[in-house]
Amino acid sequence: MRNTLKDNTNFEAFLVTVSKNSAYNLFKSKYYSMVLKESMMNNDIGNSNNCINGENDIIEQDLTSYLGKVISNLPPRRKEIFILNRFKGLTYKEIANMLQISENTVDTQMRKALAYIKENLGNELIVILMTFIGLD
């Protein structure tokens, strides 16, 4: 393995990437397993999927709560642009006209907001997933 890495490769970044991808793959596997179980329960037992739905609701609430915290940490203008686009459904052009800025500025701010959210939500997602699948 070491022979295939370039000398200028940041090994710590490599490990973080591998860890995130492994956690994602594990979550995806667990999710498909859960969907299969839920499907089987719907066919066999009817209402016994309330437990699974309850777990899904808790996970969704945790992720939504954390996403709100991450968004609230964005700089004010970037947060405003993000909310207008993702939650209010405005186009970059509509946002640019409303805020009297260029579309390019809107695009740049959205890219920075999404990168920040991805980075910060990715770390929390790993923690939530590890808790969900019992690896904590």
Secondary structure, 3 states (H helix, E strand, C coil): CHHHCCCCCCHHHHHHHHHHHHHHHHHHHHHHHHHHHHHHHHHHCCHHHHHHHHHHHHHHHHHHHHHHHHHHCCCHHHHHHHHHHHCCCCCHHHHHHHHCCCHHHHHHHHHHHHHHHHHHHHHHHHHHHHHHCCCC
